[in-house]
Amino acid sequence: MRLQLGLVCAVLLMAACGRPHVVFPAGVGEPVPDTLQVWWAATDACKGAQSLSAELRGHGEVANERLGRFILHGAMTRKGEIRLEAIAPAGPAIFILAGRAERATLTMPREQRVLVAPAAAIVEALIGLKLAPDDWLDILSGCVSSAHPGEGVRVNNVMIIPLERNAGRLRLDREGSGWKIVAGERGSLLVEYGAFLGRWPSVVQLTSRPGAPVNVSVNMAISQVNVNTDLPAATFVPNASVNYQPMSLAELRAMGPLGR
């Protein structure tokens, strides 16, 4: 069972074991009086993303344990719906997480186990990152966070914008006559965008910041991105068999790398 959970976490994490490379400049910067206008322009695309589906590929490390490569099909909406399906080379999916933010179902067809809990709690039990459907959408669409900005400062061609209510901060770099979000901090997580395809990120790295309860490094390659397309309602409907054996969040955590 532990081996299978390793595959589950590998699919969720898509992590690369490198260190973060984006630096937030230190020192006193020049205040940016038009921060709100800059932020609105930089987040125009991602703020408008009401739904997103994509294929995610990667490999990684969680709790100092290397995990294998994987393919994950994901879909999420601003209405709190989510589906994450770990694709196996052959046979049934490794796992399927489907449902809503407040009540989602994790099914493991190979083990015939099922867990019902809030979506963020399931993800946290697996990989130590408490990510709800909205959080996945913010990160994958390029916003980092949906929190509103405070007044930013500029250091040369880098702008740092703090987020309200201590939600974190964003780093924006010059792009032509405008600005682009290239990294951000949200809680104990650092988000970095390594590449873009058009308006949407194609490489995203997630790294736990110093002091985080779980050491995580994540490098996601994102392809087949579809934004604001009609997603069938069945996409988010769990499909657990009545014969599956239930398990708890504590059991899920203990079975994976966080419980070792």
C-alpha positions as CSV (number, residue, x, y, z in Angstrom):
1,M,0.0,0.0,0.0
2,R,2.9,2.4,0.8
3,L,4.3,1.9,-2.7
4,Q,1.0,2.8,-4.3
5,L,0.6,5.9,-2.1
6,G,4.1,6.9,-3.3
7,L,2.7,6.9,-6.8
8,V,-0.3,8.8,-5.7
9,C,1.8,11.5,-4.2
10,A,4.1,11.6,-7.2
11,V,1.2,12.3,-9.4
12,L,-0.1,15.1,-7.2
13,L,3.3,16.7,-6.7
14,M,5.0,16.8,-10.1
15,A,8.0,17.9,-8.2
16,A,11.5,18.6,-9.3
17,C,14.1,18.6,-6.5
18,G,15.9,21.9,-7.4
19,R,16.1,25.0,-5.3
20,P,14.0,28.1,-6.2
21,H,15.8,30.5,-8.5
22,V,13.6,33.6,-8.3
23,V,14.9,36.2,-5.8
24,F,12.9,38.9,-4.1
25,P,15.2,41.9,-4.0
26,A,16.0,43.3,-0.6
27,G,16.4,46.9,0.5
28,V,14.3,50.0,0.1
29,G,12.5,50.5,-3.2
30,E,10.7,53.3,-4.9
31,P,6.9,53.4,-4.0
32,V,4.6,52.6,-6.9
33,P,1.5,54.9,-6.7
34,D,-0.3,53.2,-9.5
35,T,0.1,49.7,-8.0
36,L,-3.6,48.8,-8.4
37,Q,-3.6,49.6,-12.2
38,V,-0.4,47.6,-12.7
39,W,-1.9,44.6,-10.7
40,W,-5.1,44.7,-12.7
41,A,-3.2,44.7,-16.0
42,A,-0.9,41.9,-14.9
43,T,-3.7,39.7,-13.7
44,D,-6.2,40.4,-16.4
45,A,-6.1,36.9,-17.9
46,C,-5.9,34.8,-14.7
47,K,-8.5,36.8,-12.9
48,G,-10.9,36.1,-15.7
49,A,-10.3,32.3,-15.5
50,Q,-13.5,30.8,-14.2
51,S,-12.5,27.2,-15.1
52,L,-9.3,25.5,-16.3
53,S,-8.4,22.1,-17.4
54,A,-4.9,20.8,-18.3
55,E,-2.5,17.9,-18.4
56,L,0.3,18.1,-15.8
57,R,3.5,16.2,-16.1
58,G,6.4,16.0,-13.6
59,H,8.4,14.3,-10.9
60,G,9.5,15.3,-7.4
61,E,10.2,15.1,-3.7
62,V,8.0,15.4,-0.6
63,A,9.2,15.0,3.0
64,N,12.7,14.3,1.7
65,E,11.5,11.3,-0.4
66,R,12.0,11.2,-4.1
67,L,8.9,10.3,-6.1
68,G,8.6,9.0,-9.7
69,R,7.3,10.6,-12.8
70,F,3.6,10.9,-13.6
71,I,0.8,12.3,-15.7
72,L,-2.1,14.1,-14.0
73,H,-5.3,15.3,-15.7
74,G,-6.8,18.2,-13.8
75,A,-9.9,20.4,-14.0
76,M,-11.1,23.0,-11.5
77,T,-13.6,25.9,-11.4
78,R,-14.3,29.1,-9.4
79,K,-17.5,27.4,-8.2
80,G,-15.2,25.1,-6.1
81,E,-15.3,22.0,-8.3
82,I,-12.3,19.9,-8.8
83,R,-11.0,16.7,-10.6
84,L,-7.5,15.3,-10.4
85,E,-6.9,12.0,-12.1
86,A,-3.6,10.2,-12.0
87,I,-3.1,8.3,-15.2
88,A,-1.3,5.0,-15.1
89,P,0.7,3.5,-18.1
90,A,-1.9,0.7,-18.2
91,G,-5.0,-0.4,-16.4
92,P,-7.1,1.7,-14.0
93,A,-6.2,5.2,-12.8
94,I,-3.9,5.4,-9.8
95,F,-6.4,7.7,-8.1
96,I,-9.2,10.1,-8.9
97,L,-10.1,13.1,-6.7
98,A,-13.5,14.6,-7.7
99,G,-16.1,16.7,-6.1
100,R,-16.4,20.1,-4.5
101,A,-14.2,22.1,-2.2
102,E,-16.3,21.3,0.9
103,R,-16.9,17.6,0.0
104,A,-14.7,15.7,-2.4
105,T,-14.0,12.0,-2.9
106,L,-10.7,10.3,-3.3
107,T,-11.0,6.9,-4.9
108,M,-8.1,4.4,-5.4
109,P,-9.4,1.8,-7.8
110,R,-6.4,-0.5,-7.5
111,E,-6.8,-0.7,-3.7
112,Q,-10.6,-0.4,-3.8
113,R,-10.4,2.3,-1.1
114,V,-12.4,5.6,-0.8
115,L,-12.1,8.7,1.3
116,V,-14.7,11.6,1.6
117,A,-13.5,14.9,3.0
118,P,-12.9,18.5,2.0
119,A,-10.7,18.7,-1.1
120,A,-7.9,20.8,0.6
121,A,-7.8,18.4,3.5
122,I,-7.2,15.4,1.2
123,V,-4.4,17.2,-0.7
124,E,-2.8,18.2,2.6
125,A,-2.9,14.7,3.9
126,L,-1.1,13.5,0.8
127,I,1.5,16.2,0.3
128,G,1.4,18.7,3.1
129,L,0.0,21.5,0.9
130,K,-3.5,22.7,1.8
131,L,-4.7,23.6,-1.7
132,A,-8.5,24.0,-2.4
133,P,-9.9,24.2,-6.0
134,D,-9.6,28.0,-6.0
135,D,-5.9,27.7,-5.0
136,W,-5.1,25.3,-7.8
137,L,-6.9,27.7,-10.3
138,D,-5.0,30.7,-9.0
139,I,-1.6,29.0,-9.3
140,L,-2.1,27.3,-12.6
141,S,-3.6,30.3,-14.3
142,G,-0.7,32.6,-13.3
143,C,-2.2,34.8,-10.5
144,V,-0.4,33.0,-7.5
145,S,-3.2,34.3,-5.3
146,S,-6.6,36.0,-5.6
147,A,-5.8,38.3,-2.7
148,H,-5.9,42.0,-3.4
149,P,-2.7,44.1,-3.5
150,G,-1.2,46.7,-1.2
151,E,1.1,49.5,-2.4
152,G,4.1,48.1,-4.3
153,V,7.7,49.1,-4.5
154,R,10.0,49.1,-7.5
155,V,13.7,48.1,-7.4
156,N,15.2,48.7,-10.9
157,N,13.1,46.5,-13.3
158,V,11.5,44.5,-10.5
159,M,8.3,45.3,-8.8
160,I,7.3,43.8,-5.4
161,I,3.6,43.9,-4.5
162,P,2.4,42.9,-1.0
163,L,-0.9,41.2,-0.8
164,E,-3.6,42.3,1.7
165,R,-4.2,40.5,5.0
166,N,-0.6,39.2,5.0
167,A,-1.6,36.8,2.2
168,G,1.9,37.0,0.7
169,R,3.6,39.0,-2.1
170,L,4.2,39.0,-5.8
171,R,7.3,39.7,-7.9
172,L,6.6,41.3,-11.3
173,D,9.3,41.8,-14.0
174,R,9.3,44.2,-16.9
175,E,7.8,42.9,-20.1
176,G,7.8,45.5,-22.9
177,S,5.9,48.5,-21.6
178,G,4.0,46.4,-18.9
179,W,4.7,44.0,-16.1
180,K,4.3,40.2,-15.7
181,I,4.0,38.1,-12.5
182,V,7.0,35.8,-12.4
183,A,6.8,34.6,-8.8
184,G,4.9,34.9,-5.6
185,E,4.7,33.9,-1.9
186,R,1.5,32.6,-0.4
187,G,1.8,31.3,3.2
188,S,4.5,28.7,3.4
189,L,4.6,28.3,-0.4
190,L,6.8,29.9,-3.0
191,V,5.3,29.9,-6.6
192,E,7.6,30.5,-9.6
193,Y,6.6,30.7,-13.3
194,G,9.5,29.4,-15.4
195,A,7.8,29.7,-18.8
196,F,4.6,30.9,-20.5
197,L,2.7,29.7,-23.6
198,G,0.7,32.8,-24.7
199,R,-1.1,34.1,-21.6
200,W,-0.8,31.0,-19.5
201,P,2.0,29.4,-17.5
202,S,3.6,26.3,-19.1
203,V,6.1,25.6,-16.2
204,V,5.3,26.2,-12.6
205,Q,7.6,25.4,-9.6
206,L,6.2,25.1,-6.1
207,T,8.7,25.1,-3.2
208,S,8.1,25.1,0.5
209,R,9.6,28.1,2.2
210,P,11.8,27.9,5.3
211,G,9.9,26.9,8.4
212,A,7.2,25.1,6.4
213,P,5.9,21.9,8.2
214,V,6.7,19.7,5.2
215,N,9.6,20.0,2.7
216,V,8.2,20.0,-0.8
217,S,9.6,20.9,-4.2
218,V,7.3,20.9,-7.3
219,N,8.0,21.6,-10.9
220,M,4.9,21.2,-13.1
221,A,4.9,21.1,-16.9
222,I,1.5,22.3,-18.0
223,S,0.0,21.5,-21.4
224,Q,-3.4,21.2,-23.2
225,V,-4.6,24.2,-21.3
226,N,-8.3,25.1,-21.8
227,V,-9.7,28.1,-20.0
228,N,-13.4,29.0,-19.6
229,T,-14.6,26.0,-21.7
230,D,-17.7,24.1,-20.9
231,L,-16.8,21.2,-18.6
232,P,-19.5,18.5,-18.3
233,A,-21.1,18.2,-14.9
234,A,-20.0,14.5,-14.9
235,T,-16.3,15.7,-14.7
236,F,-16.7,16.4,-11.0
237,V,-18.9,13.5,-10.0
238,P,-17.1,10.8,-7.9
239,N,-17.3,7.3,-9.2
240,A,-16.5,5.1,-6.2
241,S,-17.9,1.6,-6.1
242,V,-20.1,0.6,-3.2
243,N,-17.6,-2.2,-2.6
244,Y,-14.7,0.2,-1.9
245,Q,-13.5,0.2,1.7
246,P,-13.6,3.6,3.4
247,M,-10.5,5.2,5.0
248,S,-9.8,8.3,7.1
249,L,-7.6,11.3,6.5
250,A,-5.3,9.9,9.3
251,E,-5.0,6.6,7.4
252,L,-4.3,8.4,4.1
253,R,-1.5,10.5,5.8
254,A,0.0,7.5,7.5
255,M,0.1,5.5,4.3
256,G,2.1,8.1,2.4
257,P,5.5,9.8,2.9
258,L,4.1,12.2,5.5
259,G,3.5,9.3,7.8
260,R,7.0,7.7,7.6
